[in-house]
Amino acid sequence: MIEIVYKEEAKETGNRRKLDLPKNVRQIGEPEDKRKIYIEDYVVTYLRKFAREEMLNSRGAILLGHSEWMDGIPYLFIKSAIALKGVNCGREGIPFTDEVWAEIYGAIKEYFADQDILGWFLSMPGYPMDLDARLLKTHVNYFGGVDKILMIEEPVEGEEDFFAYENGKLTRQRGYCIFYERNEAMQRYMVEMGDGEGVDENEEFDDRATRTFRTLIQDKKDTSNQKRVMTFLYTASTFLVMVVLVIGITLINNYEKMEGLEMALSEISQSLEKQEGQAGEIYVQGSTDPELADAVTAENAQAAGEETASSPEEEAGQPEEQTEEQPEEQPEEEPEETQEAVSQSVEEIPDVYVVQKGDTLLSISRKIYGRDDKIREICSLNGIWDSNHILVGQKLLLP
């Protein structure tokens, strides 16, 4: 059975009748839409104990309370039960003789004068099983009507079901509600009939319904706290997963950049190892004078604070750069005069070049050597890591 703790309130609009439904309710299963069954907690406890006194035999009782109608639906409120002790209940049900009915009405008059008969109770060892046709006959003869029910109890397992007469047969009801209130009439009946073990008649009855409901509320609070903790852990886990995914996606997108960075670091490491192996000496192609390298280094350090030369991006807007960025349009074979000029220019390469405003390593390579592939050698010779950053007045050693 599914148990749901909740507070139920009747909501009515217009001229419809409003019922004062119990507030403290425990739902068992899913109640029917065409019939609502409410049974008080004391009654359930009493009937279970009554059935287990003789677990191998069937026992019967009468269910009392009151019924009301709202929106064409009967609401049954079972508040009491009268045990039929000494009555032998067989497969055909309870033999409702005149003596049995006299006993029933006598108990109603003494203990439950303001309550009506709502049905009957029967304990059946070995239930569930198909209900015998004789039980249907007993129900129709003595408890006919849509507002009368049969409650079946399995004494060993303590499971109970409700049945109602529908379409010519007893139909099992899918669910019902247990409610809690001060049931003084049922308490008095249990005490005087000798079924109130452990209860002193002269002492004030403990409000068991209130204690039970408080226990249910505390259990609900504990469950709510557990749900909050689980919600927090779920949220934190989701956030961590999202962070890991973002980092993973970023690393994947930057994979090529990482490879380029690794290559650059490798080249820098090789350059440093080469410089370290040369014990700090700088080799200038076409010159073996170490004093020249020392002088150039000192002058460059002095000029480091001056204005930087223009970047390749600035040079890209100048007419000279636009002309030089289109080598594809030049013929594959240069005239002999141009080759001779380049050869003559190469032979007159100076050892040192002073950076002018507007210079870039690309323009210097073209100006001095007449080609573009000398940039890497110039950077390596002068210890330049960023080929786009040189200073005006900086002296560059030329390979």
Phi, psi and chi 1 to 4 in degrees:
 res  aa     phi    psi   chi1   chi2   chi3   chi4
   1 MET       -  144.6  -67.9  -69.2 -174.0      -
   2 ILE   -96.4  127.2  -59.4  174.4      -      -
   3 GLU  -110.2  130.1  -62.6 -171.4    2.5      -
   4 ILE  -129.5  121.7  -55.5  172.7      -      -
   5 VAL   -91.1  128.1  178.8      -      -      -
   6 TYR  -160.3  172.4   70.3  104.0      -      -
   7 LYS  -110.9  124.9  -70.5 -173.0  176.1 -177.4
   8 GLU  -109.4  133.8 -178.0  176.2   -6.3      -
   9 GLU  -129.2  136.9  -62.7 -179.4   -1.3      -
  10 ALA   -77.8  133.9      -      -      -      -
  11 LYS  -121.1  120.3  -63.0 -178.5  179.7  178.9
  12 GLU  -126.5  147.8  -68.2  -65.6  -43.3      -
  13 THR  -129.3  158.5   58.1      -      -      -
  14 GLY    67.3 -140.0      -      -      -      -
  15 ASN   -94.9    7.3  -63.3  -35.7      -      -
  16 ARG   -68.1  150.7  -66.9 -172.7  -61.5  175.5
  17 ARG   -74.5  140.7 -177.0  179.9 -179.0 -174.7
  18 LYS  -107.6  123.6  178.3  179.3  178.9 -178.9
  19 LEU   -94.1  145.6  -66.0 -178.5      -      -
  20 ASP   -89.7   85.3 -173.9   14.8      -      -
  21 LEU   -77.2  153.5  -61.7  178.1      -      -
  22 PRO   -59.6  145.4  -22.1   32.8      -      -
  23 LYS   -90.4  -40.3  -59.7  -59.7 -174.3  -61.6
  24 ASN   -94.7  103.7  -57.1  -28.6      -      -
  25 VAL  -132.1  141.7  176.9      -      -      -
  26 ARG  -119.1  118.8  178.2  160.3   56.0   99.0
  27 GLN   -89.0  133.0  179.3  175.8  -52.7      -
  28 ILE  -113.1  117.5  -52.3  -62.2      -      -
  29 GLY    70.1 -153.9      -      -      -      -
  30 GLU  -121.2  106.6  -61.8 -178.1    3.4      -
  31 PRO   -57.6  150.2  -24.8   34.6      -      -
  32 GLU   -67.8  153.0  -61.2  -78.6  -11.5      -
  33 ASP   -79.3  -24.4  -65.1  -28.1      -      -
  34 LYS  -101.4    3.6   52.7 -172.2  174.4 -176.9
  35 ARG  -161.6  130.5 -176.7 -179.6  -68.6  100.0
  36 LYS  -113.8  125.8  -56.3  -64.9 -177.4 -178.9
  37 ILE  -116.6  124.5  -59.0  174.0      -      -
  38 TYR  -121.9  130.7  -69.2   80.5      -      -
  39 ILE  -130.4  134.0 -177.3  169.0      -      -
  40 GLU   -73.4  146.3 -153.1  -81.2  -39.9      -
  41 ASP   -60.1  -38.9  179.3   55.8      -      -
  42 TYR   -60.5  -37.8  -88.6  111.0      -      -
  43 VAL   -66.2  -43.9 -179.7      -      -      -
  44 VAL   -60.5  -46.0  175.1      -      -      -
  45 THR   -62.2  -43.3  -57.0      -      -      -
  46 TYR   -65.5  -44.6  172.9   70.0      -      -
  47 LEU   -67.1  -36.2  -69.0  175.8      -      -
  48 ARG   -63.9  -45.0  -73.8  177.5  178.8  174.0
  49 LYS   -64.0  -41.1  177.2  178.0  176.5  -63.2
  50 PHE   -62.8  -40.6  174.0   65.1      -      -
  51 ALA   -69.7  -33.8      -      -      -      -
  52 ARG   -79.9  -11.3  -69.4  175.1 -177.5  175.5
  53 GLU   -64.0  -31.4  -71.0  177.6   -5.8      -
  54 GLU  -135.9   80.1  -63.8 -175.8   16.0      -
  55 MET   -67.8  -22.3  -61.7  178.9   62.1      -
  56 LEU   -92.7   -4.8  -60.2 -179.5      -      -
  57 ASN  -121.4  153.5  -61.0  -42.0      -      -
  58 SER   -81.7  142.2  -66.4      -      -      -
  59 ARG  -132.8  152.1  -48.2 -166.0   74.8 -175.1
  60 GLY  -126.2  159.9      -      -      -      -
  61 ALA  -154.9  164.1      -      -      -      -
  62 ILE  -107.4  134.0  -59.3  -62.6      -      -
  63 LEU   -96.1  131.7  -56.1  177.3      -      -
  64 LEU  -123.1  160.0  -56.6  175.3      -      -
  65 GLY   159.1 -139.8      -      -      -      -
  66 HIS  -148.9  156.2   67.7  -82.4      -      -
  67 SER  -125.3  147.2   61.8      -      -      -
  68 GLU  -138.4  164.6  -60.5 -171.8   44.5      -
  69 TRP  -120.9  140.7  -70.0   75.3      -      -
  70 MET  -148.8  125.4 -176.8  171.3   65.6      -
  71 ASP    57.0   35.6  -63.2  -23.1      -      -
  72 GLY    75.6   11.1      -      -      -      -
  73 ILE  -114.5  129.2  -59.6  174.6      -      -
  74 PRO   -77.9  135.3   26.9  -32.2      -      -
  75 TYR  -112.7  117.7  -75.3   72.7      -      -
  76 LEU  -105.0  124.9  -78.5   65.5      -      -
  77 PHE  -115.7  100.7  -59.0   92.9      -      -
  78 ILE   -88.5  116.0  -57.0  171.0      -      -
  79 LYS  -115.0  -14.1  -64.0 -174.8  175.5 -178.8
  80 SER  -150.2  167.1  -54.0      -      -      -
  81 ALA  -148.3  136.9      -      -      -      -
  82 ILE  -110.8  116.9  -61.6  176.0      -      -
  83 ALA   -76.6  137.2      -      -      -      -
  84 LEU   -97.9   80.7  -58.7  178.1      -      -
  85 LYS   -80.8  143.4  -62.1 -176.7  177.9 -178.9
  86 GLY    81.5    0.7      -      -      -      -
  87 VAL   -98.8  124.9  177.8      -      -      -
  88 ASN   -81.7  116.5 -174.9   18.1      -      -
  89 CYS  -102.9  120.0  -59.2      -      -      -
  90 GLY  -105.9 -166.0      -      -      -      -
  91 ARG   -62.4  -27.0  -90.2  -63.5  177.7 -166.8
  92 GLU   -83.4   -0.3   64.5  -81.3    3.7      -
  93 GLY   102.9 -152.8      -      -      -      -
  94 ILE   -94.1  129.2  -58.2  173.4      -      -
  95 PRO   -76.3   94.4   26.2  -32.3      -      -
  96 PHE   -80.7   82.4  -72.4  100.9      -      -
  97 THR   -83.7  173.6   62.6      -      -      -
  98 ASP   -62.0  -37.2  -67.3  -19.9      -      -
  99 GLU   -64.6  -39.3  -68.9   77.3   10.0      -
 100 VAL   -64.5  -44.2  171.2      -      -      -
 101 TRP   -65.9  -35.1  -78.5  116.0      -      -
 102 ALA   -62.4  -41.4      -      -      -      -
 103 GLU   -64.0  -40.9  178.4 -175.7  -12.4      -
 104 ILE   -64.0  -50.1  -66.8  171.4      -      -
 105 TYR   -69.2  -29.1  -76.7  113.6      -      -
 106 GLY   -64.8  -42.5      -      -      -      -
 107 ALA   -67.7  -37.5      -      -      -      -
 108 ILE   -62.9  -44.4  -68.1  175.7      -      -
 109 LYS   -63.8  -37.1 -178.5  177.8  179.2 -180.0
 110 GLU   -80.8  -37.1 -177.8  175.0   -2.5      -
 111 TYR  -115.0  -30.8  -61.2  101.2      -      -
 112 PHE  -133.6   54.6  -46.4  109.6      -      -
 113 ALA   -64.0  -27.7      -      -      -      -
 114 ASP   -95.0   12.8   58.8  -18.3      -      -
 115 GLN  -118.0  155.8  -60.8 -177.8   23.8      -
 116 ASP  -113.1  163.4  -57.9  -40.6      -      -
 117 ILE   -79.0  124.1  -64.3  176.9      -      -
 118 LEU  -109.0   -5.0  -61.9 -177.0      -      -
 119 GLY   153.6 -158.9      -      -      -      -
 120 TRP  -142.3  162.9   56.8  -51.1      -      -
 121 PHE  -121.3  143.1  166.4   85.7      -      -
 122 LEU  -145.9  123.9 -172.9   63.4      -      -
 123 SER   -88.1  135.0   65.5      -      -      -
 124 MET  -134.2  101.3  -64.7 -179.2   61.1      -
 125 PRO   -59.6  135.9  -21.8   32.9      -      -
 126 GLY    86.7   -1.3      -      -      -      -
 127 TYR   -64.1  143.2  172.6   81.0      -      -
 128 PRO   -92.3  150.0   29.5  -33.1      -      -
 129 MET  -161.4  170.9   60.8 -178.9   68.2      -
 130 ASP   -68.0  134.8  -66.7  -25.5      -      -
 131 LEU   -72.8  135.8  -60.0 -176.6      -      -
 132 ASP   -66.9  149.8 -166.9  -78.3      -      -
 133 ALA   -62.3  -27.0      -      -      -      -
 134 ARG   -69.5  -29.1  -73.0  172.0  -69.4 -175.1
 135 LEU   -67.3  -39.2  -66.9  179.7      -      -
 136 LEU   -62.2  -41.9  173.0   61.3      -      -
 137 LYS   -63.4  -42.2 -178.1  178.8  178.5 -179.4
 138 THR   -62.2  -42.2  -58.8      -      -      -
 139 HIS   -65.1  -44.6 -175.6   84.7      -      -
 140 VAL   -66.4  -37.8  172.4      -      -      -
 141 ASN   -70.7  -37.6  -70.8  -19.2      -      -
 142 TYR  -114.3  -19.7  -61.1  103.4      -      -
 143 PHE  -135.1   46.2  -54.3   97.5      -      -
 144 GLY   -72.8  152.7      -      -      -      -
 145 GLY   118.6  154.0      -      -      -      -
 146 VAL   -74.2  -14.0  -64.3      -      -      -
 147 ASP  -101.0   22.8   58.3  -15.3      -      -
 148 LYS  -124.0  144.1  -60.7  -66.0 -172.7  -66.9
 149 ILE  -136.8  163.8   56.1  174.6      -      -
 150 LEU  -119.2  128.1  166.6   62.6      -      -
 151 MET  -106.7  121.9  180.0  178.8  178.5      -
 152 ILE  -106.5  131.8  -59.5  -69.2      -      -
 153 GLU  -120.2  134.4  172.5   85.8   17.9      -
 154 GLU   -97.0  109.8 -155.1  -64.4  -48.9      -
 155 PRO   -66.1  -28.0   23.3  -32.8      -      -
 156 VAL   -76.9  -52.2  177.5      -      -      -
 157 GLU   -81.8  -20.0  -61.1  -64.5  -25.7      -
 158 GLY    73.6   24.3      -      -      -      -
 159 GLU   -96.2  138.6  -65.7  -72.1  -20.1      -
 160 GLU  -127.2  150.8   55.1  -93.5  -15.9      -
 161 ASP  -136.3  154.8  -74.2  -39.8      -      -
 162 PHE  -113.5  143.5  -73.0   88.9      -      -
 163 PHE  -127.8  147.2  -68.6   83.3      -      -
 164 ALA  -134.8  154.3      -      -      -      -
 165 TYR   -80.9  116.3 -177.8   74.3      -      -
 166 GLU  -143.4  131.7  -63.2  176.6   -0.9      -
 167 ASN    53.3   41.2  -59.1  -38.3      -      -
 168 GLY    79.7   12.0      -      -      -      -
 169 LYS  -150.7  165.8   62.0 -179.5 -179.0  178.5
 170 LEU   -85.1  117.9  -72.4  172.4      -      -
 171 THR  -107.8  130.0  -56.6      -      -      -
 172 ARG   -67.5  132.7 -179.6  178.6  176.4  -86.4
 173 GLN   -85.7  137.7  -54.9  -61.5  -72.9      -
 174 ARG   -72.1  -24.7  -67.9  177.6  -60.8  178.7
 175 GLY  -167.0  170.1      -      -      -      -
 176 TYR  -156.6 -179.4   58.0   94.5      -      -
 177 CYS  -128.6  139.6  -64.3      -      -      -
 178 ILE  -103.6  127.1  -62.3  176.4      -      -
 179 PHE  -117.3  164.2   66.9   96.6      -      -
 180 TYR  -125.4  128.5  -56.3   84.9      -      -
 181 GLU  -160.3  171.4   64.8  178.4   18.6      -
 182 ARG   -76.1  103.4  -68.5 -175.5   65.0   88.9
 183 ASN  -101.3   74.7 -164.4  -16.7      -      -
 184 GLU   -67.7  -33.4  -63.9 -179.3   -0.6      -
 185 ALA   -64.0  -43.8      -      -      -      -
 186 MET   -69.2  -35.6 -169.2   63.5 -165.1      -
 187 GLN   -63.6  -44.2  -68.2  175.8    4.5      -
 188 ARG   -63.7  -41.5  175.3  169.9  167.2  -96.8
 189 TYR   -62.7  -43.7  172.0   79.9      -      -
 190 MET   -63.1  -40.1  -67.5  167.7   61.0      -
 191 VAL   -67.7  -47.5  170.4      -      -      -
 192 GLU   -74.5  -22.6  -65.2 -173.2    3.7      -
 193 MET   -89.5    2.7  -64.0  -59.9  -66.7      -
 194 GLY    80.6   15.3      -      -      -      -
 195 ASP  -103.4    3.5  -63.7  -38.9      -      -
 196 GLY  -100.1   62.9      -      -      -      -
 197 GLU   -61.7  134.0  -63.0 -179.5    0.8      -
 198 GLY    80.5    8.6      -      -      -      -
 199 VAL  -116.7  123.1  180.0      -      -      -
 200 ASP   -87.1  125.2 -170.6  -14.6      -      -
 201 GLU   -63.6  -31.6 -178.0 -179.2    2.8      -
 202 ASN   -84.5   -7.9  -62.2  -36.3      -      -
 203 GLU   -97.0  156.2  -66.0  179.2   -2.8      -
 204 GLU   -70.7  133.2 -178.7  179.0   -0.2      -
 205 PHE   -68.3  137.0  -69.0  108.7      -      -
 206 ASP   -74.9  138.0 -176.4   21.4      -      -
 207 ASP   -78.3   83.7 -170.1   -6.1      -      -
 208 ARG   -64.6  -33.2 -178.8  164.7   56.8   90.7
 209 ALA   -61.1  -42.2      -      -      -      -
 210 THR   -64.8  -43.8  -58.6      -      -      -
 211 ARG   -63.9  -40.7  -69.1 -171.3  -71.2  107.2
 212 THR   -63.1  -43.2  -56.6      -      -      -
 213 PHE   -66.1  -38.4 -175.8   69.0      -      -
 214 ARG   -62.4  -39.4  -72.7  175.8  179.3  173.2
 215 THR   -61.6  -42.8  -58.0      -      -      -
 216 LEU   -63.0  -42.0  -66.9  172.6      -      -
 217 ILE   -63.8  -41.5  -67.0  -61.6      -      -
 218 GLN   -63.8  -41.6 -176.0   61.3   41.2      -
 219 ASP   -61.4  -38.6  -67.5  -18.3      -      -
 220 LYS   -65.4  -39.7 -173.2  175.6 -178.9 -179.6
 221 LYS   -64.3  -43.5  -71.0 -178.9  178.5  178.6
 222 ASP   -60.6  -42.9  -65.0  -20.5      -      -
 223 THR   -63.0  -39.3  -57.4      -      -      -
 224 SER   -63.8  -40.7  178.8      -      -      -
 225 ASN   -63.8  -40.6  -67.8  -26.5      -      -
 226 GLN   -63.0  -39.4  -67.4  177.5    0.1      -
 227 LYS   -64.2  -38.1  -71.6 -177.1  177.5  178.7
 228 ARG   -63.1  -44.9  -69.5 -165.0 -167.8   98.7
 229 VAL   -62.2  -44.3  173.5      -      -      -
 230 MET   -63.7  -37.6  -65.8  -59.3  -63.8      -
 231 THR   -64.5  -41.5  -58.9      -      -      -
 232 PHE   -64.0  -45.4  171.9   77.8      -      -
 233 LEU   -63.0  -39.5  -66.7  176.7      -      -
 234 TYR   -64.5  -42.5  176.3   79.8      -      -
 235 THR   -64.0  -44.5  -57.5      -      -      -
 236 ALA   -62.9  -42.1      -      -      -      -
 237 SER   -63.5  -41.4  -59.5      -      -      -
 238 THR   -62.1  -41.1  -57.0      -      -      -
 239 PHE   -63.7  -43.7  176.2   76.8      -      -
 240 LEU   -63.1  -40.7  -68.9  176.4      -      -
 241 VAL   -62.1  -41.3  169.8      -      -      -
 242 MET   -63.6  -40.6  -68.1  178.5   63.8      -
 243 VAL   -62.3  -45.3  170.3      -      -      -
 244 VAL   -61.5  -41.5  171.6      -      -      -
 245 LEU   -63.2  -43.5  -71.7  176.0      -      -
 246 VAL   -62.3  -44.0  170.3      -      -      -
 247 ILE   -63.1  -42.2  -66.7  174.9      -      -
 248 GLY   -62.4  -43.6      -      -      -      -
 249 ILE   -64.4  -40.4  -67.3  173.1      -      -
 250 THR   -62.8  -42.9  -56.9      -      -      -
 251 LEU   -64.1  -38.9  -69.4  176.1      -      -
 252 ILE   -65.2  -43.7  -67.5  173.6      -      -
 253 ASN   -66.2  -30.2  -68.1  -23.4      -      -
 254 ASN   -98.0   17.3  -66.2  -26.0      -      -
 255 TYR   -61.9  -44.4  178.9   74.9      -      -
 256 GLU   -65.4  -39.6  -65.6 -177.9   -3.0      -
 257 LYS   -62.4  -38.3  -64.1 -178.4  179.4  178.4
 258 MET   -65.4  -38.6  -67.3  174.8   64.3      -
 259 GLU   -63.6  -42.5  -75.2 -172.9  -26.3      -
 260 GLY   -62.2  -40.7      -      -      -      -
 261 LEU   -64.2  -39.9  178.9   58.6      -      -
 262 GLU   -63.5  -40.4 -176.8  178.3   -3.2      -
 263 MET   -64.7  -42.5  -67.3  177.0   61.4      -
 264 ALA   -62.8  -43.2      -      -      -      -
 265 LEU   -63.4  -37.6  -68.5  175.0      -      -
 266 SER   -64.1  -42.8  176.7      -      -      -
 267 GLU   -64.6  -41.4  -67.4  177.3   -1.1      -
 268 ILE   -62.8  -42.1  -67.4  172.2      -      -
 269 SER   -62.3  -43.0  176.5      -      -      -
 270 GLN   -63.9  -40.4  -67.0  176.7    0.8      -
 271 SER   -62.9  -41.6  176.7      -      -      -
 272 LEU   -66.1  -39.8  -68.9  175.4      -      -
 273 GLU   -64.5  -37.7  -70.2  176.3   -1.4      -
 274 LYS   -65.8  -44.6 -178.1  177.3  179.2 -179.2
 275 GLN   -64.5  -37.4  -67.4  179.6    5.9      -
 276 GLU   -67.7  -36.6 -176.7  176.5  -14.7      -
 277 GLY   -68.3  -27.8      -      -      -      -
 278 GLN   -85.6    4.1  -65.7  175.2   -8.0      -
 279 ALA    58.1   37.6      -      -      -      -
 280 GLY    82.3    2.9      -      -      -      -
 281 GLU   -80.4  143.6  -65.1 -177.7    1.4      -
 282 ILE  -110.8  123.7  -58.7  178.3      -      -
 283 TYR   -97.3  127.2  173.0   78.9      -      -
 284 VAL  -111.4  118.7 -179.6      -      -      -
 285 GLN   -60.8  127.5 -177.0  176.4   -5.0      -
 286 GLY    85.9    1.4      -      -      -      -
 287 SER  -146.0  133.6  174.8      -      -      -
 288 THR  -111.8   15.4   57.5      -      -      -
 289 ASP   -89.6  108.4 -173.6    0.7      -      -
 290 PRO   -68.4  -23.9   25.0  -32.6      -      -
 291 GLU   -65.0  -31.0  -64.7 -178.9   -1.9      -
 292 LEU   -64.0  -43.9  175.1   60.2      -      -
 293 ALA   -63.1  -40.3      -      -      -      -
 294 ASP   -64.6  -40.5  -65.2  -20.7      -      -
 295 ALA   -65.8  -43.0      -      -      -      -
 296 VAL   -62.6  -43.7  169.6      -      -      -
 297 THR   -60.9  -42.4  -56.7      -      -      -
 298 ALA   -64.6  -42.7      -      -      -      -
 299 GLU   -67.1  -36.9  -69.9 -178.8    7.4      -
 300 ASN   -65.7  -37.7  -74.1  -22.5      -      -
 301 ALA   -64.1  -36.4      -      -      -      -
 302 GLN   -70.4  -33.1 -178.2  177.2    1.4      -
 303 ALA   -89.9    5.7      -      -      -      -
 304 ALA   -66.6  -25.9      -      -      -      -
 305 GLY   -84.1   -5.6      -      -      -      -
 306 GLU   -79.2  176.5  -63.6 -178.4   10.3      -
 307 GLU   -63.8  136.3 -179.6 -177.8    4.2      -
 308 THR   -74.8  152.5   60.5      -      -      -
 309 ALA   -73.5  162.4      -      -      -      -
 310 SER   -67.0  146.8   61.5      -      -      -
 311 SER   -81.0  168.8   64.3      -      -      -
 312 PRO   -60.7  -27.6  -24.3   31.6      -      -
 313 GLU   -67.5  -39.3  -69.5   78.6    4.8      -
 314 GLU   -68.8  -38.7  -65.2  174.8  -13.6      -
 315 GLU   -68.2  -22.3 -172.6  175.7    4.3      -
 316 ALA   -64.0  -24.5      -      -      -      -
 317 GLY   -86.4   -6.5      -      -      -      -
 318 GLN   -85.2  149.3  -61.9  178.3    3.5      -
 319 PRO   -60.0  -39.1  -23.1   32.3      -      -
 320 GLU   -60.9  -41.7  179.2 -176.9   -7.1      -
 321 GLU   -67.7  -38.5 -178.5   63.1   23.6      -
 322 GLN   -61.2  -36.5  -67.2  177.4   -3.5      -
 323 THR   -70.9  -37.7  -57.6      -      -      -
 324 GLU   -77.5  -18.8  -65.6  173.3   -7.7      -
 325 GLU   -82.8    8.2  -74.1 -178.5  -18.9      -
 326 GLN  -123.3   58.7  -59.1  175.5   -3.7      -
 327 PRO   -69.0  -17.3   25.6  -34.1      -      -
 328 GLU   -66.0  -29.4  -57.2   81.6   23.1      -
 329 GLU   -77.3  -11.2  -61.7  178.6    0.8      -
 330 GLN   -76.7  149.2  -62.9  178.4    0.9      -
 331 PRO   -66.0  152.9   21.8  -32.0      -      -
 332 GLU   -63.8  -33.0  -63.7 -178.9   -2.2      -
 333 GLU  -115.1  121.7  -63.3 -177.2    1.7      -
 334 GLU   -80.7  153.2  -62.6  179.8   -4.5      -
 335 PRO   -59.6  156.2  -21.0   30.9      -      -
 336 GLU   -63.2  -32.2  -64.0 -179.3   -1.9      -
 337 GLU   -64.6  -41.1  -66.9   80.6   -1.7      -
 338 THR   -65.0  -43.5  -56.4      -      -      -
 339 GLN   -61.0  -39.3  -64.7  178.3   -2.6      -
 340 GLU   -66.2  -37.7  -67.2  176.7   -0.8      -
 341 ALA   -65.4  -42.4      -      -      -      -
 342 VAL   -63.6  -42.2  171.2      -      -      -
 343 SER   -61.7  -41.9  175.8      -      -      -
 344 GLN   -65.8  -37.9 -177.6  179.4    0.3      -
 345 SER   -66.8  -39.1  175.7      -      -      -
 346 VAL   -63.8  -37.2  171.4      -      -      -
 347 GLU   -67.8  -23.2  -66.9  176.3   -4.9      -
 348 GLU  -102.1   28.5  -63.0  176.2   -3.5      -
 349 ILE   -67.7  127.2  -64.5  174.5      -      -
 350 PRO   -78.9  167.4   28.1  -34.4      -      -
 351 ASP   -79.2  -30.8  -67.1  -23.2      -      -
 352 VAL  -133.0  142.6  178.0      -      -      -
 353 TYR  -127.5  132.2  177.1   81.5      -      -
 354 VAL   -93.6  124.2  179.3      -      -      -
 355 VAL   -68.3  129.3  177.5      -      -      -
 356 GLN  -102.1  163.1  -55.0  -62.8  -38.9      -
 357 LYS   -63.0  129.9 -175.2  174.7 -177.3 -179.0
 358 GLY    94.5   -6.7      -      -      -      -
 359 ASP   -76.0  148.9  -81.1  -14.7      -      -
 360 THR  -134.2  165.9   64.8      -      -      -
 361 LEU   -61.8  -32.8  -69.6  178.7      -      -
 362 LEU   -65.5  -45.7  177.5   61.1      -      -
 363 SER   -69.1  -35.0   63.6      -      -      -
 364 ILE   -66.4  -42.3  -67.1  172.2      -      -
 365 SER   -61.5  -42.4  177.0      -      -      -
 366 ARG   -69.2  -39.0  -69.0  177.3  177.0  175.6
 367 LYS   -67.5  -43.1 -176.3 -172.6  -62.1 -176.6
 368 ILE   -84.0  -45.0  -58.7  -60.2      -      -
 369 TYR  -106.4  -14.8  -59.6   99.7      -      -
 370 GLY    75.1   19.3      -      -      -      -
 371 ARG  -155.3  173.7   54.5 -173.4 -174.2  179.0
 372 ASP  -103.3   -5.8  -58.2  -17.5      -      -
 373 ASP   -91.1   14.8   58.6   -4.7      -      -
 374 LYS   -97.8   -1.1  -71.9  -67.5 -174.3  177.5
 375 ILE   -62.7  -45.5  -64.9  176.9      -      -
 376 ARG   -62.4  -39.8 -177.4 -178.7  -65.1  -87.3
 377 GLU   -67.5  -39.2  -65.0 -176.5   32.3      -
 378 ILE   -62.7  -43.8  -64.2  174.3      -      -
 379 CYS   -62.9  -44.8  -69.3      -      -      -
 380 SER   -64.7  -39.7  176.3      -      -      -
 381 LEU   -68.8  -34.0 -172.3   58.2      -      -
 382 ASN  -101.8    5.3  -69.7  -84.9      -      -
 383 GLY    67.6   33.3      -      -      -      -
 384 ILE   -93.8  123.7  -62.3  174.7      -      -
 385 TRP   -90.8  -34.5  -72.0   11.4      -      -
 386 ASP  -106.4  107.3 -173.2   -3.9      -      -
 387 SER   -69.7   -9.2   61.4      -      -      -
 388 ASN   -97.3    5.0  -65.7  -38.3      -      -
 389 HIS  -130.6  101.2 -175.5   71.1      -      -
 390 ILE  -131.4  160.8   55.5  177.3      -      -
 391 LEU  -110.8  146.8  -56.6  175.2      -      -
 392 VAL   -64.7  131.4  175.5      -      -      -
 393 GLY    88.9   -6.4      -      -      -      -
 394 GLN   -69.8  136.6 -179.3  179.2   -6.6      -
 395 LYS   -97.8  126.7  -67.8 -175.5  177.1 -178.2
 396 LEU  -108.4  130.6  -58.1  175.5      -      -
 397 LEU   -75.3  133.3  -59.7  174.2      -      -
 398 LEU  -105.4  134.4  -60.6  178.4      -      -
 399 PRO   -74.9      -   26.8  -33.8      -      -
